[in-house]
Amino acid sequence: MRLSSRVMRRSGNSSLTAPFPCAPTKRTLHTSFRRNEQQAPSTSSGSGSSSSGPSKKAPLSITNILIATVTIVVATPYALDLYGTVSGSKPSRSSSSFSSSSSIPGKLEPYTHHPLPLSTSSYYPDPSTASAHKLLQIALPSSPAGSADADLKKKLRIRSIYIKEPSLVIERAYTPLYDTLPGTNSTALIGASKEQKQVLDLIVKRYPDGELGRMLHRARPNPTVPQLEVRGPVDTWSLERDSAEGGGNVPHRIVMVVGGTGVTPAYQLLTNLFGRPNAIPARVGGDVPKIDVLYATPDVQNALLLPQLYALAEANKDKVNITLFAENLPSPSTLTSADMAALGQLTATCPTTSTRSWIPFFNKNSSTNAKLELTSLMGSTKIPVFESRITQQHLEKTLAQQKASERQGERTLVLVCGPDAMVDALAGPKSRDGQTQGRLSGMLGRIGLRQEDVFKL
């Protein structure tokens, strides 16, 4: 820009010298240009003025820039289409960053953020008590849904959405509790009301250094005003896409090792297969895999969805098994009000066996026997609670039947989801860019699991 301004000033000054050739301060520029004009033949019949030469250069440069810019804008969507065709992940034309529909509300696309309304927002688990977790409901645009009677492989997937923080232009993935997203095949549709099918249920934790969580906790619900920039759905995991190396067949058993808010993908997978808790029991075929959930949490009050997980285990006793691990675990008589809120209608009791065995784990005592059991007056299921992190001994005990199952042609698949440090300790880190799985290591690698039988969400 400074060079262009300088050129324009020179051309302006030279034009002033034409009527006054005797001006001493302008004579050098005038004669210099006349000399250049005599050496280079003119291509224009109207080039009698000394200002005509330099004044043509700046418009030509600006024109070239404009032509190049328009070419890039027009060609980019076609280039993205070509890349998507070659790579097999073709986005729609409207998903391009140059799309004119990028700000249209009431849409949901995998590659483009669109504003959606926040219907409700309340603290979780007790709406009347402030906590680090909130239950949000985002209103969905009307879109064709899939079928709950679809093939079993279509249900074996976990889908998420991305929410953007507009001022910082950052986004974060969140996994809805129920897959009501466009194209869903979730059994959670069975028995769901029209209102339940038209919202996304999210549990969002507020971290001290988490911009997205703080923004979502501050957001005020208004069903008529689209305010959250959302894109999706995006497959976090699907059997058909991510288990090709394992043959793509439905596994006999899926073990989900999760921590913190990483329990929400496990919960969505459970509801995809078995429906919503306390709803009309869905028809579960014999080929539906058994689901074991090993859930690690710092303490009971930060445990999420315990009553719902219990209800699913109670309704599907031969298919669903839940185990809880808490690093800090009180006795039943010293449970706080926050602990009781997390338990809901469940009761914490001491197990019938009192024999305990302690083993070292990162300089902490870790029990191989459950310290508490979660029960309910309305059911006979018991959820064991260990005062421990998830250790290699716990994994070996859970996966003890795997080798025998493999000899019978039955496959066990392990899905890991949680904080990065937990995932690293269990299965090794993902790649640096987070796009590939990375080499299997950690506890699951030492146990002897194969790379294709472990997936890090």
C-alpha positions as a Markdown table, in Angstrom:
| # | Residue | x | y | z |
|---|---|---|---|---|
| 1 | Met | 0.0 | 0.0 | 0.0 |
| 2 | Arg | 2.9 | 2.4 | 0.7 |
| 3 | Leu | 4.3 | 1.8 | -2.8 |
| 4 | Ser | 1.0 | 2.4 | -4.4 |
| 5 | Ser | 0.5 | 5.6 | -2.6 |
| 6 | Arg | 4.0 | 6.8 | -3.7 |
| 7 | Val | 3.3 | 6.0 | -7.3 |
| 8 | Met | 0.0 | 7.9 | -7.2 |
| 9 | Arg | 1.7 | 11.0 | -5.7 |
| 10 | Arg | 4.3 | 11.0 | -8.4 |
| 11 | Ser | 1.8 | 10.8 | -11.1 |
| 12 | Gly | -0.3 | 13.5 | -9.6 |
| 13 | Asn | 2.7 | 15.9 | -9.3 |
| 14 | Ser | 3.8 | 15.2 | -12.9 |
| 15 | Ser | 0.3 | 16.1 | -14.2 |
| 16 | Leu | 0.7 | 19.5 | -12.6 |
| 17 | Thr | 3.9 | 20.2 | -14.4 |
| 18 | Ala | 2.4 | 19.9 | -17.9 |
| 19 | Pro | 0.9 | 23.4 | -18.0 |
| 20 | Phe | 4.0 | 24.9 | -16.3 |
| 21 | Pro | 7.1 | 23.5 | -18.0 |
| 22 | Cys | 9.3 | 26.2 | -16.5 |
| 23 | Ala | 8.7 | 25.1 | -12.9 |
| 24 | Pro | 12.2 | 24.2 | -11.7 |
| 25 | Thr | 11.0 | 21.7 | -9.1 |
| 26 | Lys | 9.1 | 19.6 | -11.6 |
| 27 | Arg | 11.4 | 19.8 | -14.6 |
| 28 | Thr | 13.5 | 16.7 | -13.7 |
| 29 | Leu | 10.5 | 14.4 | -13.4 |
| 30 | His | 9.0 | 15.9 | -16.6 |
| 31 | Thr | 12.1 | 15.5 | -18.8 |
| 32 | Ser | 12.8 | 12.1 | -17.3 |
| 33 | Phe | 9.5 | 10.8 | -18.4 |
| 34 | Arg | 9.7 | 12.5 | -21.8 |
| 35 | Arg | 13.0 | 10.7 | -22.3 |
| 36 | Asn | 11.5 | 7.4 | -21.4 |
| 37 | Glu | 8.5 | 8.1 | -23.7 |
| 38 | Gln | 10.8 | 8.7 | -26.6 |
| 39 | Gln | 12.7 | 5.4 | -26.0 |
| 40 | Ala | 9.5 | 3.3 | -25.7 |
| 41 | Pro | 6.9 | 3.7 | -28.4 |
| 42 | Ser | 3.4 | 4.6 | -27.2 |
| 43 | Thr | 0.7 | 2.0 | -27.5 |
| 44 | Ser | -2.1 | 4.5 | -26.9 |
| 45 | Ser | -3.2 | 7.3 | -29.1 |
| 46 | Gly | -4.1 | 9.4 | -26.0 |
| 47 | Ser | -0.8 | 9.4 | -24.3 |
| 48 | Gly | 0.2 | 13.1 | -24.8 |
| 49 | Ser | 0.2 | 13.8 | -21.0 |
| 50 | Ser | 3.2 | 13.0 | -18.9 |
| 51 | Ser | 0.9 | 11.5 | -16.3 |
| 52 | Ser | -0.6 | 8.9 | -18.5 |
| 53 | Gly | 2.4 | 6.5 | -18.3 |
| 54 | Pro | 2.7 | 5.9 | -14.6 |
| 55 | Ser | -1.1 | 6.2 | -14.0 |
| 56 | Lys | -1.7 | 3.0 | -16.0 |
| 57 | Lys | 0.5 | 0.8 | -13.9 |
| 58 | Ala | -1.4 | 1.0 | -10.6 |
| 59 | Pro | -4.8 | 0.1 | -12.1 |
| 60 | Leu | -3.3 | -2.8 | -13.9 |
| 61 | Ser | -1.9 | -4.2 | -10.6 |
| 62 | Ile | -5.1 | -3.8 | -8.8 |
| 63 | Thr | -7.0 | -5.4 | -11.6 |
| 64 | Asn | -4.7 | -8.4 | -11.5 |
| 65 | Ile | -5.2 | -8.8 | -7.8 |
| 66 | Leu | -9.0 | -8.6 | -8.2 |
| 67 | Ile | -9.0 | -11.2 | -11.0 |
| 68 | Ala | -6.8 | -13.5 | -8.9 |
| 69 | Thr | -9.1 | -13.1 | -5.8 |
| 70 | Val | -12.3 | -13.8 | -7.8 |
| 71 | Thr | -10.6 | -16.9 | -9.4 |
| 72 | Ile | -9.7 | -18.3 | -5.9 |
| 73 | Val | -13.2 | -17.7 | -4.6 |
| 74 | Val | -14.9 | -19.3 | -7.6 |
| 75 | Ala | -12.4 | -22.3 | -7.9 |
| 76 | Thr | -12.2 | -23.2 | -4.2 |
| 77 | Pro | -15.6 | -25.0 | -3.8 |
| 78 | Tyr | -14.8 | -27.0 | -7.0 |
| 79 | Ala | -11.4 | -27.9 | -5.6 |
| 80 | Leu | -13.0 | -29.1 | -2.3 |
| 81 | Asp | -15.5 | -31.2 | -4.2 |
| 82 | Leu | -12.7 | -32.8 | -6.2 |
| 83 | Tyr | -10.6 | -33.5 | -3.1 |
| 84 | Gly | -13.7 | -35.0 | -1.3 |
| 85 | Thr | -14.3 | -37.2 | -4.3 |
| 86 | Val | -10.8 | -38.5 | -4.3 |
| 87 | Ser | -10.5 | -38.9 | -0.5 |
| 88 | Gly | -14.0 | -40.3 | 0.0 |
| 89 | Ser | -15.0 | -37.6 | 2.5 |
| 90 | Lys | -16.8 | -35.2 | 0.2 |
| 91 | Pro | -18.4 | -32.3 | 1.9 |
| 92 | Ser | -21.4 | -30.5 | 0.4 |
| 93 | Arg | -20.9 | -27.3 | -1.6 |
| 94 | Ser | -22.8 | -25.5 | 1.1 |
| 95 | Ser | -20.2 | -26.5 | 3.7 |
| 96 | Ser | -17.4 | -24.5 | 2.0 |
| 97 | Ser | -16.1 | -21.6 | 4.0 |
| 98 | Phe | -17.1 | -19.4 | 1.0 |
| 99 | Ser | -20.7 | -20.7 | 1.1 |
| 100 | Ser | -23.3 | -18.0 | 1.4 |
| 101 | Ser | -25.5 | -20.1 | 3.7 |
| 102 | Ser | -22.9 | -20.4 | 6.5 |
| 103 | Ser | -25.0 | -18.1 | 8.7 |
| 104 | Ile | -28.5 | -19.6 | 8.0 |
| 105 | Pro | -30.1 | -20.7 | 11.3 |
| 106 | Gly | -32.0 | -24.0 | 11.6 |
| 107 | Lys | -29.5 | -26.2 | 9.7 |
| 108 | Leu | -27.1 | -28.9 | 10.9 |
| 109 | Glu | -24.2 | -29.9 | 8.7 |
| 110 | Pro | -21.0 | -31.8 | 9.5 |
| 111 | Tyr | -18.6 | -29.2 | 8.0 |
| 112 | Thr | -20.2 | -25.9 | 8.6 |
| 113 | His | -21.3 | -24.2 | 11.9 |
| 114 | His | -24.9 | -23.0 | 12.0 |
| 115 | Pro | -26.7 | -21.2 | 14.9 |
| 116 | Leu | -29.2 | -23.3 | 16.9 |
| 117 | Pro | -31.3 | -22.3 | 19.9 |
| 118 | Leu | -30.6 | -23.3 | 23.5 |
| 119 | Ser | -33.9 | -24.6 | 24.8 |
| 120 | Thr | -33.1 | -25.3 | 28.5 |
| 121 | Ser | -30.1 | -25.1 | 30.8 |
| 122 | Ser | -30.0 | -26.5 | 34.4 |
| 123 | Tyr | -27.4 | -27.6 | 36.9 |
| 124 | Tyr | -26.7 | -31.3 | 37.1 |
| 125 | Pro | -27.6 | -33.5 | 38.9 |
| 126 | Asp | -29.6 | -31.2 | 41.2 |
| 127 | Pro | -31.0 | -28.3 | 39.3 |
| 128 | Ser | -31.4 | -26.3 | 42.5 |
| 129 | Thr | -27.7 | -26.6 | 43.5 |
| 130 | Ala | -24.8 | -25.0 | 41.6 |
| 131 | Ser | -22.3 | -27.5 | 40.4 |
| 132 | Ala | -19.5 | -27.9 | 37.8 |
| 133 | His | -22.0 | -29.7 | 35.4 |
| 134 | Lys | -24.9 | -28.5 | 33.5 |
| 135 | Leu | -27.5 | -30.3 | 31.4 |
| 136 | Leu | -28.2 | -28.4 | 28.2 |
| 137 | Gln | -30.9 | -29.1 | 25.6 |
| 138 | Ile | -30.3 | -27.7 | 22.1 |
| 139 | Ala | -33.2 | -27.5 | 19.8 |
| 140 | Leu | -32.7 | -29.4 | 16.6 |
| 141 | Pro | -33.9 | -28.4 | 13.1 |
| 142 | Ser | -36.5 | -30.5 | 11.5 |
| 143 | Ser | -34.7 | -33.2 | 9.5 |
| 144 | Pro | -35.5 | -36.7 | 8.3 |
| 145 | Ala | -34.5 | -39.3 | 10.9 |
| 146 | Gly | -33.4 | -42.8 | 10.3 |
| 147 | Ser | -35.1 | -46.0 | 11.5 |
| 148 | Ala | -34.8 | -47.6 | 14.9 |
| 149 | Asp | -35.3 | -50.9 | 13.1 |
| 150 | Ala | -32.1 | -50.6 | 11.1 |
| 151 | Asp | -29.4 | -53.1 | 10.8 |
| 152 | Leu | -27.5 | -53.7 | 14.1 |
| 153 | Lys | -24.2 | -52.5 | 12.6 |
| 154 | Lys | -25.9 | -49.1 | 12.0 |
| 155 | Lys | -26.5 | -48.8 | 15.8 |
| 156 | Leu | -22.9 | -49.6 | 16.7 |
| 157 | Arg | -21.6 | -46.1 | 16.4 |
| 158 | Ile | -21.1 | -43.0 | 18.6 |
| 159 | Arg | -21.8 | -39.6 | 17.1 |
| 160 | Ser | -20.9 | -36.1 | 18.4 |
| 161 | Ile | -21.4 | -32.4 | 17.5 |
| 162 | Tyr | -18.9 | -29.5 | 17.6 |
| 163 | Ile | -19.8 | -26.2 | 19.3 |
| 164 | Lys | -17.8 | -23.1 | 18.4 |
| 165 | Glu | -16.8 | -20.2 | 20.7 |
| 166 | Pro | -17.3 | -17.3 | 18.3 |
| 167 | Ser | -15.0 | -14.7 | 19.8 |
| 168 | Leu | -12.0 | -17.1 | 20.1 |
| 169 | Val | -12.9 | -19.2 | 17.0 |
| 170 | Ile | -12.3 | -22.4 | 18.9 |
| 171 | Glu | -14.5 | -25.5 | 18.9 |
| 172 | Arg | -15.0 | -28.6 | 21.1 |
| 173 | Ala | -16.7 | -31.9 | 20.6 |
| 174 | Tyr | -19.6 | -32.9 | 22.8 |
| 175 | Thr | -21.4 | -36.3 | 22.7 |
| 176 | Pro | -25.2 | -36.1 | 23.2 |
| 177 | Leu | -26.7 | -38.6 | 25.6 |
| 178 | Tyr | -29.2 | -39.8 | 23.0 |
| 179 | Asp | -28.5 | -39.9 | 19.2 |
| 180 | Thr | -31.4 | -37.8 | 17.9 |
| 181 | Leu | -29.2 | -36.3 | 15.2 |
| 182 | Pro | -30.2 | -36.5 | 11.5 |
| 183 | Gly | -29.9 | -40.0 | 10.1 |
| 184 | Thr | -30.0 | -41.7 | 13.5 |
| 185 | Asn | -30.7 | -45.4 | 13.8 |
| 186 | Ser | -30.8 | -45.3 | 17.6 |
| 187 | Thr | -33.2 | -47.5 | 19.6 |
| 188 | Ala | -33.6 | -44.4 | 21.9 |
| 189 | Leu | -36.2 | -43.2 | 19.3 |
| 190 | Ile | -38.5 | -46.0 | 20.5 |
| 191 | Gly | -41.0 | -44.6 | 23.0 |
| 192 | Ala | -39.5 | -41.1 | 22.8 |
| 193 | Ser | -41.9 | -38.1 | 22.7 |
| 194 | Lys | -41.9 | -35.6 | 19.9 |
| 195 | Glu | -40.2 | -33.1 | 22.1 |
| 196 | Gln | -37.4 | -35.6 | 23.1 |
| 197 | Lys | -36.7 | -36.3 | 19.4 |
| 198 | Gln | -36.3 | -32.6 | 18.7 |
| 199 | Val | -33.5 | -31.8 | 21.2 |
| 200 | Leu | -29.9 | -32.7 | 21.9 |
| 201 | Asp | -29.2 | -33.5 | 25.6 |
| 202 | Leu | -25.6 | -32.6 | 26.6 |
| 203 | Ile | -23.9 | -32.7 | 29.9 |
| 204 | Val | -21.2 | -30.0 | 29.9 |
| 205 | Lys | -18.5 | -29.6 | 32.6 |
| 206 | Arg | -17.1 | -26.2 | 33.4 |
| 207 | Tyr | -13.3 | -26.3 | 33.8 |
| 208 | Pro | -11.3 | -23.3 | 35.2 |
| 209 | Asp | -9.4 | -23.0 | 32.0 |
| 210 | Gly | -12.1 | -24.2 | 29.6 |
| 211 | Glu | -13.5 | -21.3 | 27.4 |
| 212 | Leu | -16.2 | -23.4 | 25.8 |
| 213 | Gly | -17.5 | -24.8 | 29.1 |
| 214 | Arg | -17.7 | -21.4 | 30.7 |
| 215 | Met | -19.4 | -19.9 | 27.7 |
| 216 | Leu | -22.1 | -22.7 | 27.7 |
| 217 | His | -22.6 | -22.3 | 31.4 |
| 218 | Arg | -23.2 | -18.6 | 30.9 |
| 219 | Ala | -25.6 | -19.0 | 28.0 |
| 220 | Arg | -29.2 | -18.2 | 28.8 |
| 221 | Pro | -31.8 | -20.5 | 27.2 |
| 222 | Asn | -34.2 | -18.9 | 24.6 |
| 223 | Pro | -35.9 | -21.4 | 22.3 |
| 224 | Thr | -36.7 | -18.7 | 19.7 |
| 225 | Val | -33.1 | -17.2 | 19.3 |
| 226 | Pro | -30.4 | -19.3 | 17.6 |
| 227 | Gln | -27.3 | -18.5 | 19.6 |
| 228 | Leu | -25.0 | -21.6 | 19.6 |
| 229 | Glu | -22.8 | -22.2 | 16.6 |
| 230 | Val | -23.0 | -26.0 | 16.0 |
| 231 | Arg | -21.9 | -28.4 | 13.3 |
| 232 | Gly | -22.4 | -32.1 | 13.0 |
| 233 | Pro | -23.1 | -35.0 | 13.2 |
| 234 | Val | -19.6 | -36.4 | 13.2 |
| 235 | Asp | -18.9 | -40.1 | 13.8 |
| 236 | Thr | -16.6 | -40.4 | 16.9 |
| 237 | Trp | -16.6 | -44.2 | 16.3 |
| 238 | Ser | -18.5 | -46.6 | 14.1 |
| 239 | Leu | -18.1 | -50.3 | 13.8 |
| 240 | Glu | -18.3 | -50.2 | 10.0 |
| 241 | Arg | -15.7 | -47.4 | 9.6 |
| 242 | Asp | -13.2 | -48.2 | 12.4 |
| 243 | Ser | -13.2 | -51.9 | 12.7 |
| 244 | Ala | -12.4 | -53.0 | 9.2 |
| 245 | Glu | -9.1 | -54.6 | 10.3 |
| 246 | Gly | -11.1 | -56.8 | 12.7 |
| 247 | Gly | -13.3 | -58.1 | 9.9 |
| 248 | Gly | -16.1 | -55.6 | 10.5 |
| 249 | Asn | -18.2 | -58.3 | 12.2 |
| 250 | Val | -20.3 | -57.5 | 15.2 |
| 251 | Pro | -18.2 | -58.2 | 18.3 |
| 252 | His | -19.5 | -60.6 | 20.9 |
| 253 | Arg | -18.5 | -58.2 | 23.6 |
| 254 | Ile | -17.6 | -54.5 | 23.9 |
| 255 | Val | -15.7 | -53.2 | 27.0 |
| 256 | Met | -15.8 | -49.5 | 27.5 |
| 257 | Val | -13.1 | -48.0 | 29.7 |
| 258 | Val | -14.1 | -44.4 | 30.5 |
| 259 | Gly | -13.4 | -41.6 | 32.8 |
| 260 | Gly | -15.1 | -38.3 | 33.8 |
| 261 | Thr | -17.4 | -36.9 | 31.1 |
| 262 | Gly | -16.1 | -39.7 | 28.8 |
| 263 | Val | -19.0 | -41.7 | 30.2 |
| 264 | Thr | -21.4 | -40.0 | 27.8 |
| 265 | Pro | -20.1 | -41.9 | 24.7 |
| 266 | Ala | -20.7 | -45.1 | 26.6 |
| 267 | Tyr | -24.1 | -44.0 | 27.6 |
| 268 | Gln | -25.1 | -43.1 | 24.0 |
| 269 | Leu | -23.9 | -46.5 | 22.8 |
| 270 | Leu | -26.0 | -48.2 | 25.4 |
| 271 | Thr | -29.1 | -46.3 | 24.5 |
| 272 | Asn | -28.4 | -46.9 | 20.8 |
| 273 | Leu | -28.7 | -50.6 | 21.5 |
| 274 | Phe | -31.1 | -50.9 | 24.4 |
| 275 | Gly | -33.2 | -47.7 | 24.3 |
| 276 | Arg | -33.8 | -45.1 | 27.0 |
| 277 | Pro | -33.8 | -46.1 | 30.6 |
| 278 | Asn | -37.2 | -46.8 | 32.1 |
| 279 | Ala | -38.8 | -46.7 | 28.6 |
| 280 | Ile | -40.7 | -49.5 | 26.9 |
| 281 | Pro | -38.2 | -52.4 | 26.7 |
| 282 | Ala | -36.8 | -52.7 | 23.2 |
| 283 | Arg | -36.5 | -56.1 | 21.5 |
| 284 | Val | -32.9 | -57.1 | 22.0 |
| 285 | Gly | -31.7 | -59.9 | 19.7 |
| 286 | Gly | -29.2 | -62.5 | 20.8 |
| 287 | Asp | -26.5 | -61.1 | 18.4 |
| 288 | Val | -26.5 | -57.7 | 20.3 |
| 289 | Pro | -23.0 | -57.5 | 22.0 |
| 290 | Lys | -22.7 | -57.6 | 25.7 |
| 291 | Ile | -21.5 | -54.2 | 27.0 |
| 292 | Asp | -19.2 | -53.8 | 30.1 |
| 293 | Val | -18.6 | -50.3 | 31.3 |
| 294 | Leu | -15.6 | -49.6 | 33.6 |
| 295 | Tyr | -16.2 | -46.0 | 34.8 |
| 296 | Ala | -13.5 | -44.0 | 36.7 |
| 297 | Thr | -14.4 | -40.8 | 38.6 |
| 298 | Pro | -12.5 | -38.8 | 41.2 |
| 299 | Asp | -15.4 | -39.2 | 43.7 |
| 300 | Val | -19.0 | -40.1 | 43.9 |
| 301 | Gln | -20.4 | -36.6 | 43.6 |
| 302 | Asn | -18.7 | -36.2 | 40.2 |
| 303 | Ala | -20.1 | -39.4 | 38.9 |
| 304 | Leu | -22.6 | -38.9 | 36.0 |
| 305 | Leu | -25.7 | -40.8 | 35.0 |
| 306 | Leu | -25.5 | -43.4 | 37.8 |
| 307 | Pro | -29.3 | -43.8 | 38.1 |
| 308 | Gln | -29.7 | -44.1 | 34.3 |
| 309 | Leu | -26.8 | -46.6 | 34.0 |
| 310 | Tyr | -28.3 | -48.7 | 36.8 |
| 311 | Ala | -31.7 | -48.7 | 35.1 |
| 312 | Leu | -30.1 | -49.9 | 31.8 |
| 313 | Ala | -28.2 | -52.7 | 33.7 |
| 314 | Glu | -31.4 | -53.7 | 35.6 |
| 315 | Ala | -33.4 | -53.9 | 32.4 |
| 316 | Asn | -30.7 | -55.9 | 30.5 |
| 317 | Lys | -29.1 | -58.0 | 33.1 |
| 318 | Asp | -27.6 | -60.5 | 30.6 |
| 319 | Lys | -26.2 | -57.7 | 28.3 |
| 320 | Val | -25.1 | -54.7 | 30.5 |
| 321 | Asn | -22.6 | -54.7 | 33.3 |
| 322 | Ile | -21.5 | -51.5 | 35.1 |
| 323 | Thr | -18.5 | -51.1 | 37.4 |
| 324 | Leu | -17.5 | -47.8 | 39.2 |
| 325 | Phe | -14.1 | -46.7 | 40.3 |
| 326 | Ala | -13.6 | -43.7 | 42.7 |
| 327 | Glu | -10.3 | -42.5 | 44.1 |
| 328 | Asn | -11.9 | -40.9 | 47.1 |
| 329 | Leu | -14.8 | -43.0 | 48.5 |
| 330 | Pro | -16.6 | -42.3 | 51.8 |
| 331 | Ser | -18.4 | -44.9 | 53.8 |
| 332 | Pro | -22.2 | -45.1 | 53.4 |
| 333 | Ser | -22.7 | -43.2 | 56.7 |
| 334 | Thr | -20.6 | -40.2 | 55.6 |
| 335 | Leu | -22.0 | -39.6 | 52.1 |
| 336 | Thr | -22.5 | -35.8 | 51.5 |
| 337 | Ser | -25.6 | -34.2 | 50.0 |
| 338 | Ala | -23.7 | -33.9 | 46.7 |
| 339 | Asp | -22.9 | -37.6 | 46.8 |
| 340 | Met | -26.6 | -38.4 | 47.4 |
| 341 | Ala | -27.6 | -36.1 | 44.5 |
| 342 | Ala | -25.3 | -38.1 | 42.2 |
| 343 | Leu | -26.8 | -41.4 | 43.4 |
| 344 | Gly | -30.4 | -40.3 | 43.0 |
| 345 | Gln | -32.7 | -43.1 | 44.1 |
| 346 | Leu | -29.7 | -45.5 | 44.5 |
| 347 | Thr | -28.5 | -46.7 | 47.8 |
| 348 | Ala | -24.8 | -47.2 | 48.8 |
| 349 | Thr | -24.2 | -50.2 | 51.0 |
| 350 | Cys | -21.2 | -52.2 | 52.1 |
| 351 | Pro | -20.7 | -55.4 | 50.2 |
| 352 | Thr | -21.3 | -58.7 | 52.0 |
| 353 | Thr | -17.7 | -59.8 | 51.8 |
| 354 | Ser | -15.3 | -57.8 | 54.0 |
| 355 | Thr | -12.0 | -59.4 | 52.8 |
| 356 | Arg | -9.9 | -56.7 | 51.2 |
| 357 | Ser | -6.5 | -57.0 | 49.4 |
| 358 | Trp | -4.4 | -53.9 | 48.7 |
| 359 | Ile | -1.9 | -53.5 | 45.9 |
| 360 | Pro | 0.3 | -50.5 | 45.1 |
| 361 | Phe | -0.7 | -48.2 | 42.3 |
| 362 | Phe | 1.2 | -44.9 | 41.7 |
| 363 | Asn | 1.9 | -44.7 | 45.4 |
| 364 | Lys | -1.8 | -45.1 | 46.3 |
| 365 | Asn | -3.6 | -47.9 | 47.9 |
| 366 | Ser | -5.8 | -49.7 | 45.5 |
| 367 | Ser | -8.4 | -52.3 | 46.5 |
| 368 | Thr | -9.1 | -55.4 | 44.4 |
| 369 | Asn | -12.4 | -55.9 | 46.2 |
| 370 | Ala | -15.4 | -53.5 | 46.0 |
| 371 | Lys | -15.8 | -51.1 | 49.0 |
| 372 | Leu | -19.4 | -50.2 | 48.2 |
| 373 | Glu | -22.3 | -51.5 | 46.2 |
| 374 | Leu | -25.0 | -49.4 | 44.6 |
| 375 | Thr | -28.4 | -51.0 | 44.8 |
| 376 | Ser | -32.1 | -50.0 | 44.5 |
| 377 | Leu | -35.3 | -51.0 | 46.2 |
| 378 | Met | -36.8 | -51.4 | 42.8 |
| 379 | Gly | -34.2 | -53.8 | 41.4 |
| 380 | Ser | -31.8 | -56.6 | 42.2 |
| 381 | Thr | -28.8 | -55.3 | 40.2 |
| 382 | Lys | -25.7 | -54.3 | 42.1 |
| 383 | Ile | -23.0 | -51.9 | 40.8 |
| 384 | Pro | -19.7 | -52.6 | 42.6 |
| 385 | Val | -17.7 | -49.5 | 43.6 |
| 386 | Phe | -13.9 | -49.7 | 44.0 |
| 387 | Glu | -11.8 | -47.2 | 45.9 |
| 388 | Ser | -9.2 | -47.1 | 43.2 |
| 389 | Arg | -8.3 | -46.1 | 39.8 |
| 390 | Ile | -8.7 | -48.6 | 37.0 |
| 391 | Thr | -5.6 | -50.8 | 37.3 |
| 392 | Gln | -4.1 | -53.5 | 35.1 |
| 393 | Gln | -5.4 | -56.1 | 37.6 |
| 394 | His | -9.0 | -54.9 | 37.1 |
| 395 | Leu | -8.5 | -55.0 | 33.3 |
| 396 | Glu | -7.1 | -58.5 | 33.4 |
| 397 | Lys | -10.0 | -59.7 | 35.5 |
| 398 | Thr | -12.5 | -58.1 | 33.1 |
| 399 | Leu | -10.8 | -59.4 | 30.0 |
| 400 | Ala | -10.0 | -62.8 | 31.4 |
| 401 | Gln | -12.5 | -64.5 | 29.1 |
| 402 | Gln | -11.2 | -62.8 | 25.9 |
| 403 | Lys | -8.7 | -65.4 | 24.9 |
| 404 | Ala | -11.2 | -68.3 | 25.4 |
| 405 | Ser | -13.7 | -66.3 | 23.4 |
| 406 | Glu | -11.2 | -65.7 | 20.6 |
| 407 | Arg | -10.6 | -69.5 | 20.3 |
| 408 | Gln | -14.4 | -69.9 | 19.8 |
| 409 | Gly | -14.4 | -67.2 | 17.1 |
| 410 | Glu | -15.9 | -64.5 | 19.4 |
| 411 | Arg | -14.4 | -61.1 | 19.4 |
| 412 | Thr | -14.0 | -58.6 | 22.2 |
| 413 | Leu | -13.6 | -54.9 | 21.3 |
| 414 | Val | -12.3 | -52.3 | 23.8 |
| 415 | Leu | -13.2 | -48.6 | 23.5 |
| 416 | Val | -11.3 | -46.1 | 25.7 |
| 417 | Cys | -12.5 | -42.5 | 26.4 |
| 418 | Gly | -11.4 | -40.1 | 29.1 |
| 419 | Pro | -8.8 | -37.5 | 30.0 |
| 420 | Asp | -5.6 | -37.6 | 27.9 |
| 421 | Ala | -3.5 | -38.9 | 30.8 |
| 422 | Met | -5.9 | -41.7 | 31.5 |
| 423 | Val | -6.0 | -42.7 | 27.8 |
| 424 | Asp | -2.2 | -42.6 | 27.6 |
| 425 | Ala | -1.9 | -44.9 | 30.7 |
| 426 | Leu | -4.5 | -47.4 | 29.4 |
| 427 | Ala | -3.7 | -47.6 | 25.7 |
| 428 | Gly | -0.9 | -45.2 | 24.9 |
| 429 | Pro | -1.3 | -41.7 | 23.2 |
| 430 | Lys | -2.9 | -41.0 | 19.9 |
| 431 | Ser | -0.9 | -39.4 | 17.2 |
| 432 | Arg | 0.3 | -35.8 | 17.6 |
| 433 | Asp | -2.4 | -34.4 | 15.4 |
| 434 | Gly | -5.1 | -36.5 | 17.1 |
| 435 | Gln | -6.3 | -37.8 | 13.8 |
| 436 | Thr | -4.9 | -41.4 | 14.0 |
| 437 | Gln | -4.9 | -44.0 | 16.8 |
| 438 | Gly | -1.2 | -44.3 | 17.4 |
| 439 | Arg | 0.6 | -47.4 | 18.6 |
| 440 | Leu | -1.2 | -49.5 | 21.2 |
| 441 | Ser | 0.7 | -49.5 | 24.5 |
| 442 | Gly | 0.0 | -48.9 | 28.2 |
| 443 | Met | -1.9 | -51.4 | 30.3 |
| 444 | Leu | -4.0 | -52.8 | 27.4 |
| 445 | Gly | -0.8 | -53.3 | 25.4 |
| 446 | Arg | 0.9 | -55.2 | 28.2 |
| 447 | Ile | -2.1 | -57.4 | 28.6 |
| 448 | Gly | -1.6 | -58.6 | 25.1 |
| 449 | Leu | -4.5 | -57.0 | 23.2 |
| 450 | Arg | -4.2 | -56.5 | 19.5 |
| 451 | Gln | -4.1 | -53.1 | 17.9 |
| 452 | Glu | -7.4 | -53.7 | 15.9 |
| 453 | Asp | -9.2 | -54.7 | 19.1 |
| 454 | Val | -8.7 | -51.3 | 20.9 |
| 455 | Phe | -10.0 | -47.9 | 19.8 |
| 456 | Lys | -9.3 | -44.6 | 21.5 |
| 457 | Leu | -12.2 | -42.2 | 21.2 |
